[in-house]
Amino acid sequence: MFIERRAALTFAAAAAMAAGLSGAAVAQTAWNLPAGYPADNPHTENLVAFAKDVESATGGKLRITVHANASLFKAPEIKRAVATGQAQMGEILLSIHENEDPLFGLDVVPFVATSFSQAMKLYQASKPAIEKKLDAQGLRLLFAVPWAPQGVYAKKDINSLDDMKGLKWRSYNVGTARIGELVGAQSVTIQAAELPQALATGVVNSFMSSGGTGYDSKVWESLDHFYDVQAWIPKNFTFVNKAAFNALPKDQQDAILKAAATAEARGWKAWEEKSNWYLDQLKAKGMKVQPPSAELAAGFRKVGETLTGDWLKRAGPDGQAIVDAYRKAGS
């Protein structure tokens, strides 16, 4: 009896070891993909679907774990983490690195591209230059996905730019900080994952962002106005460490690129469909969602003209060439 029991245990252990070895053989490579937004944000959901597509296409040989809500690296750290090999992939709002290169902030220059079709044309016009810059940093661009058009959140009526003077204004990149400066607000740098706490504690009481960020942050608990200015449509960019990508077998590289193309198309479609849904949710939570007054819209257009001029000066001839190509495409 004892011998039979020991034999059974030995067989079970051997079977478990074999299963483990088999699993290890299938899951040959495990990658991390840090992201800055909550798990239920469409960007993160798209990343998870992308990871599943890659795993399925490679038969489980390449597994990608998505780390949502800046849980692995804070948003400003993700790009460097991927470039230095601390993570193999990453997703960021590219404009937070505009200080590094003006081109990274093109899609947040106010009123250059304010519709999804315009945003796609701007992306196509700027993509080759962005790919080249990322490549020089050891990164390969995989895909880009937009947010919804940007509006202004506040806790009071804003009928003109004068009403924004003195507001505690959340900024997250060069453009939003410059807007705060031009309207006389007090800019405070806050990334998306830190925004709910900043609102709850009164560190900021106004900001410009999409309906999606407002929803993620439960903005209605602190603010009650949203002005649908539609200033710009920023994009999140997903990239891979070039050396890690090049080390993969050709079939796995192809699987990533195919899944990336699918993710880009899926992401653009999702945000176009969900943009109005987010605004409806803000209304349902009691927020006053409205278009800007004629005076406020005119004020923001002037801000846009100033920031466009600033950007073109910093970006130089290369930036001007991209904007010219975009406008020629029929913006």
C-alpha positions in Angstrom: 0.0 0.0 0.0 2.8 2.4 1.0 4.7 1.5 -2.2 1.7 2.0 -4.4 1.0 5.4 -2.7 4.6 6.5 -3.1 4.6 5.4 -6.8 1.4 7.4 -7.3 2.9 10.5 -5.7 6.1 10.0 -7.8 4.0 9.8 -11.0 2.0 12.9 -10.0 5.1 14.8 -9.3 6.6 13.8 -12.6 3.4 14.7 -14.4 3.4 18.1 -12.7 7.0 18.7 -13.7 6.3 17.7 -17.2 3.3 20.1 -17.3 5.5 22.8 -15.9 8.2 22.2 -18.5 5.6 22.1 -21.2 4.2 25.4 -20.0 7.6 26.9 -19.9 8.3 25.8 -23.4 5.2 27.5 -24.6 5.7 30.7 -22.6 9.2 31.3 -23.8 9.2 35.0 -23.4 7.4 37.3 -20.9 7.2 41.0 -21.5 5.9 44.0 -19.5 3.9 46.9 -20.9 3.5 49.8 -18.4 0.7 52.3 -19.1 -0.5 55.4 -17.3 -4.3 55.0 -17.3 -6.9 52.9 -15.4 -7.7 49.4 -16.3 -11.2 50.3 -17.6 -10.0 53.2 -19.8 -10.4 52.4 -23.5 -6.6 52.9 -24.0 -5.8 50.2 -21.5 -8.5 47.9 -22.7 -7.1 48.2 -26.2 -3.6 47.3 -24.9 -5.0 44.2 -23.1 -6.7 43.2 -26.4 -3.4 43.8 -28.2 -1.5 41.6 -25.7 -4.1 38.8 -26.1 -3.8 39.0 -29.9 0.0 38.7 -29.7 -0.2 35.8 -27.3 -2.8 34.0 -29.5 -0.8 34.6 -32.7 2.4 33.3 -31.2 0.8 30.2 -29.6 1.7 31.5 -26.1 5.4 31.9 -26.9 5.2 35.7 -26.2 3.2 36.9 -23.3 2.7 40.6 -22.6 1.5 41.8 -19.2 -0.1 45.3 -19.2 0.5 47.3 -16.0 -2.3 49.9 -15.8 -2.6 53.2 -13.9 1.1 53.9 -13.7 1.5 50.9 -11.4 4.9 49.8 -12.7 6.4 53.2 -13.7 4.9 56.7 -13.4 3.8 58.1 -16.8 6.8 60.4 -17.3 9.2 57.4 -16.6 7.7 54.9 -19.0 9.5 56.1 -22.2 12.9 56.0 -20.6 12.1 52.6 -18.9 11.4 51.1 -22.3 14.4 52.7 -24.0 16.8 51.4 -21.3 15.2 47.9 -21.3 13.6 48.0 -17.9 10.3 47.2 -19.7 10.0 45.8 -23.2 7.0 47.9 -24.3 5.2 51.0 -23.1 2.3 53.4 -23.8 2.5 57.1 -23.2 0.8 60.4 -24.0 3.6 61.5 -26.3 3.1 65.2 -25.6 4.4 64.9 -22.0 7.8 64.7 -23.6 7.5 67.9 -25.7 10.3 69.5 -23.6 12.5 66.8 -25.1 11.5 67.5 -28.7 8.9 69.9 -30.1 7.6 67.3 -32.5 6.3 65.2 -29.6 3.9 68.0 -28.8 2.5 68.7 -32.2 -0.9 67.0 -31.6 -1.6 69.3 -28.6 -1.1 72.6 -30.4 -4.6 74.1 -30.0 -6.9 74.1 -33.0 -4.5 72.6 -35.5 -6.5 69.3 -35.6 -9.9 69.3 -33.8 -11.7 66.4 -35.4 -10.8 62.7 -35.6 -10.3 62.9 -39.4 -8.0 65.9 -39.0 -6.2 64.1 -36.1 -5.5 61.1 -38.4 -4.2 63.3 -41.2 -1.9 65.1 -38.7 -0.7 61.7 -37.4 0.0 60.5 -40.9 1.9 63.7 -41.8 4.0 63.5 -38.6 4.5 59.8 -38.2 7.6 59.3 -40.3 9.5 62.0 -38.4 8.2 60.7 -35.0 9.3 57.1 -36.0 12.8 58.4 -36.9 13.2 60.2 -33.6 12.0 57.3 -31.5 14.2 54.9 -33.6 17.3 57.1 -32.6 16.3 56.5 -29.0 16.2 52.8 -29.3 12.4 52.6 -29.7 10.1 51.3 -32.4 6.7 52.9 -32.8 3.9 50.3 -33.0 0.7 52.3 -33.0 -1.0 55.5 -31.9 -4.6 56.0 -30.6 -6.4 59.3 -30.0 -8.3 60.6 -27.0 -11.5 62.5 -27.3 -11.5 66.3 -28.1 -10.3 68.4 -25.2 -12.4 70.7 -23.1 -12.1 72.8 -20.0 -13.2 71.6 -16.5 -13.9 74.2 -13.8 -15.9 74.8 -10.7 -17.4 78.1 -11.9 -18.9 79.7 -14.9 -16.2 80.6 -17.5 -17.5 83.0 -20.1 -14.1 84.5 -21.2 -10.4 84.0 -20.6 -10.6 86.6 -17.9 -12.7 84.2 -15.8 -9.7 81.8 -15.8 -7.4 84.2 -14.0 -6.1 82.8 -10.7 -7.5 79.3 -11.3 -5.3 76.4 -10.0 -4.7 74.9 -13.5 -3.6 71.3 -14.0 -0.9 71.1 -16.6 0.8 67.9 -17.9 2.9 69.1 -20.8 4.4 72.2 -22.4 1.2 73.2 -24.1 -1.2 73.0 -21.1 1.4 74.9 -18.9 1.7 77.6 -21.6 -2.1 77.9 -21.7 -2.2 78.4 -18.0 0.4 81.1 -18.3 -1.4 82.9 -21.1 -4.8 83.0 -19.3 -3.3 84.0 -15.9 -3.9 80.7 -14.1 -1.6 79.0 -11.6 -0.2 75.9 -13.4 0.5 72.8 -11.4 2.0 69.7 -13.1 -0.2 66.7 -12.4 -0.3 63.4 -14.4 -3.5 61.5 -15.0 -2.9 58.9 -12.3 -2.5 61.7 -9.7 -5.4 63.8 -10.8 -8.2 62.4 -8.6 -6.2 63.1 -5.4 -5.2 66.6 -6.7 -8.8 67.4 -7.3 -10.0 66.0 -4.0 -7.4 68.0 -2.1 -7.9 71.2 -4.0 -4.4 71.2 -5.4 -6.1 72.0 -8.8 -9.6 73.3 -9.5 -9.5 73.4 -13.3 -7.9 71.6 -16.2 -8.2 70.9 -19.9 -8.7 67.3 -21.0 -11.1 64.8 -22.6 -14.4 63.5 -21.3 -12.5 60.2 -20.7 -10.1 61.7 -18.3 -12.9 63.5 -16.4 -14.8 60.2 -16.2 -11.8 58.3 -15.0 -11.1 60.9 -12.4 -14.7 61.1 -11.1 -14.3 64.8 -11.7 -18.0 65.5 -10.7 -17.0 64.9 -7.1 -14.9 68.2 -7.2 -15.9 70.2 -10.3 -19.2 70.9 -12.0 -18.6 72.6 -15.3 -17.2 71.2 -18.6 -16.8 73.5 -21.6 -16.6 71.5 -24.9 -13.9 73.7 -26.5 -12.6 70.8 -28.7 -9.1 72.4 -28.6 -7.2 69.4 -29.8 -7.1 65.6 -30.0 -4.0 64.2 -28.3 -2.7 60.7 -28.9 -1.2 57.9 -26.9 1.8 56.1 -28.6 2.7 52.5 -27.9 6.3 51.5 -28.7 8.7 48.6 -28.2 12.4 48.4 -27.2 14.1 48.0 -30.6 16.7 45.6 -29.4 14.1 43.4 -27.7 12.0 43.4 -30.8 14.9 42.6 -33.1 15.9 39.7 -30.8 12.5 38.0 -31.4 12.0 35.3 -34.1 10.6 36.7 -37.4 7.2 35.1 -36.8 6.8 36.8 -33.4 7.8 40.2 -34.9 5.2 39.8 -37.6 2.6 38.8 -34.9 3.4 42.0 -33.0 3.2 44.2 -36.1 -0.1 42.7 -37.2 -1.6 43.0 -33.7 -0.4 46.6 -33.6 -2.2 47.5 -36.8 -5.4 45.9 -35.5 -5.0 47.8 -32.2 -4.6 51.1 -33.9 -7.7 50.7 -36.0 -9.7 49.4 -33.1 -8.5 52.2 -30.8 -9.5 55.0 -33.2 -12.9 53.4 -33.7 -13.5 53.0 -30.0 -12.7 56.6 -29.2 -14.8 58.0 -32.0 -17.7 55.9 -30.7 -17.2 56.6 -27.1 -16.5 60.4 -27.1 -20.1 61.4 -26.8 -20.8 58.7 -24.3 -18.3 60.2 -21.9 -20.0 63.6 -22.1 -23.4 61.9 -21.5 -21.9 60.3 -18.4 -20.7 63.7 -17.1 -24.2 65.1 -17.6 -25.7 62.2 -15.8 -23.5 62.9 -12.8 -24.9 66.4 -12.6 -22.2 68.3 -14.5 -23.0 71.3 -16.7 -21.7 70.3 -20.1 -21.9 73.0 -22.7 -20.1 74.6 -25.7 -17.9 77.6 -25.0 -19.4 81.1 -25.3 -18.5 83.0 -28.4 -16.1 85.2 -26.3 -14.4 82.2 -24.7 -14.1 80.4 -28.1 -12.5 83.5 -29.6 -10.1 83.8 -26.7 -9.0 80.3 -27.1 -8.5 80.7 -30.8 -6.1 83.6 -30.0 -4.3 81.4 -27.6 -4.1 78.7 -30.3 -2.5 81.2 -32.7 0.1 82.2 -30.2 0.9 78.6 -29.3 1.1 77.5 -33.0 3.6 80.3 -33.6 5.6 79.3 -30.6 5.7 75.7 -31.7 6.7 76.5 -35.2 9.6 78.6 -34.0 10.8 75.8 -31.8 10.3 73.0 -34.3 12.0 74.9 -37.2 11.9 73.9 -40.8 11.1 70.3 -40.1 8.1 71.2 -38.1 6.9 73.7 -40.7 7.3 71.0 -43.4 5.0 68.6 -41.4 2.3 71.3 -40.8 2.5 72.2 -44.5 2.1 68.5 -45.5 -0.9 68.2 -43.2 -2.6 71.3 -44.5 -1.9 70.2 -48.1 -3.7 66.8 -47.2 -6.9 68.8 -46.7 -7.1 69.6 -43.0 
